[in-house]
Amino acid sequence: MKVDELLRRLKNVDMTVKTQKRRHPIPKVFVLYPDRVKIALTTKYVDCWHYVSRSGLTFNGCAEITDSDPYLKIVHGVYYVPTLPIITVSSRQKMSRNEGYFLSYIKDFLLNKYIKDFLLNNKQLTMPQLVVYDNYGFRTYDKFIKGGIRVFPLFDEMDGVKIYKIPDIDPNGFEWNETRQIQEPVPISMVDYYGTHVLGVIKGSVTAYKPILSERGNTVINTLFVNISPDTTISIRRRDGIVIKEMYIEPGWYIFEEINNESR
């Protein structure tokens, strides 16, 4: 076929491109910033909180092991681990009372296994690996994703409660500790997992979802993912019944976070 004939045919082809609005996904684990709250919407997570007692005899934490210098580094945050650990070592008694020595042992153990598997079995151990450890043992994961920082628009803030607007999500794609629907005309107290404040509905309805994990450090931060139905008015009250605010709120998804509950 000649070039001019091909061009003529192409001009007659409908080249309209249909675009589809993409949702910005909410990951299964992330850190809500600037409040530094670790969120997990799945049970397949590791909370990497580093702790060493004053005596130094009790410890726990996470580290990444690599096949290049410096080979080991302590890490923090929350990780998504889609598969079971590939190595688990545990003891009923403390295996070590010194974190530095224990991490050196873990590093040597994994690097020796890495070398032996390659030389003897021609099988390469995946690197890097995430190691979760304490005095009593350790487990390693070869598949892991660190939860990144997520920043969402601050919709409102009052009396130690922050409300963030987030992209729409499909709640069936995540795991939740609890789900509760709140409908008019009865405001339902949620103090059993919402600390010192109560989320109620004056008009309309909302569905609230409690995440699997919501912590700053090792302190629980009361957090709810809330789906607001159209034409809804909500109320925020203190546990003692004092009304903080009543307001109409646009339909969509929000995060309600009680940022100062640990100090009350």
C-alpha positions as CSV (number, residue, x, y, z in Angstrom):
1,M,0.0,0.0,0.0
2,K,1.3,3.4,-0.9
3,V,2.1,6.0,1.8
4,D,-0.5,8.5,0.5
5,E,-3.2,5.8,0.5
6,L,-2.4,4.9,4.0
7,L,-2.5,8.5,5.2
8,R,-5.9,8.9,3.5
9,R,-7.4,5.9,5.3
10,L,-6.0,7.1,8.6
11,K,-7.8,10.4,8.2
12,N,-11.1,8.6,8.0
13,V,-10.5,6.6,11.2
14,D,-12.1,7.9,14.4
15,M,-9.2,8.7,16.6
16,T,-11.2,10.0,19.6
17,V,-9.5,9.0,22.8
18,K,-11.8,8.4,25.7
19,T,-10.3,9.4,29.1
20,Q,-11.4,7.9,32.4
21,K,-11.0,9.7,35.7
22,R,-8.6,7.7,37.8
23,R,-8.9,7.5,41.6
24,H,-5.9,8.3,43.6
25,P,-5.5,5.1,45.5
26,I,-5.2,4.9,49.3
27,P,-2.4,2.4,50.1
28,K,-3.0,-0.4,52.6
29,V,-0.3,1.0,54.9
30,F,0.9,4.6,55.1
31,V,1.9,7.3,57.5
32,L,-0.6,10.2,57.9
33,Y,1.3,13.4,57.9
34,P,2.0,15.8,59.6
35,D,0.6,13.9,62.6
36,R,3.0,10.9,61.9
37,V,0.3,8.4,62.6
38,K,0.9,4.9,61.2
39,I,-2.2,3.5,59.5
40,A,-2.8,-0.1,58.4
41,L,-5.9,-1.1,56.5
42,T,-4.8,-4.8,56.4
43,T,-3.7,-7.4,58.9
44,K,-0.6,-8.1,56.7
45,Y,1.6,-5.4,58.2
46,V,4.6,-5.0,60.5
47,D,4.8,-2.1,62.9
48,C,8.4,-1.2,63.2
49,W,8.7,0.5,66.5
50,H,12.2,0.6,68.0
51,Y,12.5,0.1,71.8
52,V,15.5,-0.4,74.1
53,S,14.9,-0.5,77.9
54,R,17.0,1.8,80.2
55,S,19.0,-1.3,81.2
56,G,19.5,-2.2,77.6
57,L,18.5,-5.8,78.4
58,T,15.1,-5.7,76.6
59,F,14.7,-4.5,73.1
60,N,12.7,-4.9,69.9
61,G,12.7,-3.3,66.4
62,C,13.2,-3.8,62.7
63,A,16.2,-3.8,60.4
64,E,16.9,-4.2,56.7
65,I,19.6,-6.6,55.7
66,T,21.4,-6.0,52.4
67,D,24.2,-7.7,50.5
68,S,26.3,-4.6,50.4
69,D,28.0,-2.4,53.0
70,P,26.8,-1.4,55.7
71,Y,24.7,-4.6,55.3
72,L,22.3,-3.7,58.2
73,K,20.3,-0.6,59.2
74,I,17.6,-0.1,61.8
75,V,14.3,1.1,60.2
76,H,11.1,2.6,61.5
77,G,7.6,3.0,60.2
78,V,5.0,0.6,59.0
79,Y,5.5,-2.1,56.3
80,Y,3.1,-4.0,54.1
81,V,4.1,-7.7,54.1
82,P,1.9,-9.6,51.6
83,T,3.5,-13.0,52.3
84,L,4.5,-15.0,55.4
85,P,8.1,-14.7,56.7
86,I,10.6,-16.9,54.9
87,I,12.7,-17.5,58.1
88,T,11.4,-17.6,61.7
89,V,13.7,-18.2,64.7
90,S,12.3,-18.2,68.2
91,S,13.0,-19.3,71.8
92,R,11.0,-19.6,75.0
93,Q,14.0,-17.9,76.7
94,K,15.8,-14.7,75.8
95,M,18.3,-15.4,73.0
96,S,20.2,-12.3,73.8
97,R,20.3,-9.4,76.2
98,N,22.4,-7.1,74.0
99,E,20.8,-5.6,70.8
100,G,24.1,-4.9,69.1
101,Y,25.4,-8.5,69.5
102,F,22.0,-9.9,68.5
103,L,21.8,-7.8,65.3
104,S,25.4,-8.8,64.4
105,Y,24.4,-12.5,64.8
106,I,21.3,-12.1,62.6
107,K,23.3,-10.3,60.0
108,D,26.0,-13.0,59.9
109,F,23.3,-15.8,59.9
110,L,21.5,-14.3,56.9
111,L,24.6,-13.4,54.9
112,N,26.1,-16.9,55.5
113,K,22.9,-18.4,54.3
114,Y,22.9,-16.1,51.3
115,I,26.4,-17.2,50.4
116,K,25.8,-20.9,51.0
117,D,22.5,-21.1,49.1
118,F,24.2,-19.4,46.1
119,L,27.4,-21.6,46.2
120,L,25.8,-25.0,47.1
121,N,22.4,-24.8,45.6
122,N,22.8,-22.1,43.0
123,K,19.9,-20.4,44.7
124,Q,20.1,-16.7,45.5
125,L,18.5,-15.4,48.6
126,T,16.5,-12.3,47.9
127,M,18.0,-9.1,49.2
128,P,17.2,-6.8,50.9
129,Q,15.3,-8.5,53.7
130,L,13.2,-7.0,56.5
131,V,14.0,-8.4,59.9
132,V,11.6,-8.1,62.8
133,Y,13.4,-8.9,66.1
134,D,13.2,-8.9,69.9
135,N,15.0,-10.7,72.7
136,Y,13.3,-14.0,71.9
137,G,14.0,-14.3,68.2
138,F,13.5,-12.9,64.8
139,R,11.6,-13.3,61.5
140,T,12.6,-12.2,58.0
141,Y,10.5,-11.1,55.1
142,D,11.7,-11.1,51.5
143,K,8.6,-9.3,50.2
144,F,7.7,-6.0,51.9
145,I,6.7,-2.4,51.0
146,K,7.3,0.5,53.4
147,G,4.3,2.7,54.0
148,G,4.9,6.1,52.5
149,I,3.9,9.5,53.8
150,R,0.4,10.6,52.8
151,V,-0.8,14.2,53.0
152,F,-4.5,15.1,52.7
153,P,-6.3,18.4,52.7
154,L,-7.3,19.4,56.3
155,F,-11.1,20.0,56.1
156,D,-11.6,21.1,59.7
157,E,-10.0,21.1,63.2
158,M,-11.6,21.5,66.5
159,D,-11.0,20.6,70.2
160,G,-8.2,18.1,69.3
161,V,-10.1,16.5,66.4
162,K,-8.8,16.8,62.9
163,I,-10.9,16.0,59.8
164,Y,-9.0,15.2,56.5
165,K,-10.7,15.0,53.1
166,I,-9.4,11.9,51.2
167,P,-10.1,10.4,47.8
168,D,-13.0,8.0,47.4
169,I,-12.2,4.4,48.3
170,D,-13.8,1.0,48.0
171,P,-14.0,-0.2,51.6
172,N,-14.2,-3.8,50.4
173,G,-10.6,-3.6,49.2
174,F,-9.4,-3.2,52.8
175,E,-9.6,-4.9,56.2
176,W,-11.2,-3.1,59.1
177,N,-11.4,-3.6,62.9
178,E,-15.0,-2.6,62.9
179,T,-17.6,-1.0,60.7
180,R,-20.6,1.0,62.0
181,Q,-23.4,2.8,60.2
182,I,-24.8,5.9,61.9
183,Q,-28.2,7.1,60.7
184,E,-30.7,9.8,61.8
185,P,-32.3,10.5,64.1
186,V,-30.2,8.8,66.8
187,P,-26.7,10.1,67.3
188,I,-24.6,7.0,68.3
189,S,-21.8,7.5,70.8
190,M,-18.6,5.9,69.5
191,V,-16.6,6.4,72.7
192,D,-15.8,2.7,72.7
193,Y,-13.2,3.4,70.0
194,Y,-13.3,7.1,69.5
195,G,-11.8,8.2,72.9
196,T,-12.9,11.4,74.4
197,H,-15.2,12.6,71.5
198,V,-18.4,11.4,70.0
199,L,-19.4,11.5,66.3
200,G,-23.1,11.8,65.8
201,V,-25.5,12.5,63.0
202,I,-28.2,15.1,63.1
203,K,-29.4,14.5,59.6
204,G,-28.5,12.0,56.9
205,S,-26.2,9.0,57.5
206,V,-22.5,8.1,57.7
207,T,-20.6,4.8,57.7
208,A,-17.5,4.7,60.0
209,Y,-14.6,2.3,59.6
210,K,-12.0,1.6,62.2
211,P,-8.6,0.8,60.8
212,I,-6.6,-2.2,61.8
213,L,-3.7,0.0,63.1
214,S,-3.6,3.6,64.1
215,E,-0.6,4.5,66.2
216,R,2.0,7.2,66.8
217,G,5.1,5.4,68.1
218,N,3.5,2.8,70.2
219,T,0.6,5.0,71.3
220,V,-2.9,4.3,69.9
221,I,-4.4,7.3,68.1
222,N,-8.2,7.1,67.7
223,T,-8.9,7.3,63.9
224,L,-11.9,6.7,61.8
225,F,-12.4,6.5,58.1
226,V,-15.9,7.9,57.4
227,N,-18.1,7.8,54.3
228,I,-20.5,10.8,54.4
229,S,-23.8,10.3,52.5
230,P,-25.4,13.2,50.6
231,D,-27.3,15.9,52.6
232,T,-25.7,15.0,55.9
233,T,-25.2,17.1,59.0
234,I,-22.9,15.8,61.7
235,S,-22.1,16.7,65.3
236,I,-18.8,16.4,67.2
237,R,-19.3,16.2,71.0
238,R,-17.1,15.6,74.0
239,R,-17.7,12.5,76.0
240,D,-19.4,14.5,78.7
241,G,-22.0,15.7,76.2
242,I,-20.6,19.2,75.4
243,V,-21.3,20.0,71.8
244,I,-18.1,21.1,70.0
245,K,-19.6,21.7,66.5
246,E,-22.5,20.9,64.3
247,M,-22.0,21.2,60.6
248,Y,-23.1,20.2,57.2
249,I,-20.4,18.2,55.4
250,E,-20.1,17.5,51.7
251,P,-20.5,13.8,50.7
252,G,-17.4,11.8,50.3
253,W,-14.7,10.1,52.4
254,Y,-12.9,11.6,55.4
255,I,-10.5,10.7,58.1
256,F,-11.5,11.7,61.6
257,E,-8.5,11.8,63.9
258,E,-8.4,12.5,67.6
259,I,-4.9,13.9,67.9
260,N,-4.6,14.5,71.6
261,N,-6.4,11.6,73.1
262,E,-3.3,10.1,74.6
263,S,-2.9,13.2,76.9
264,R,-6.4,13.1,78.3
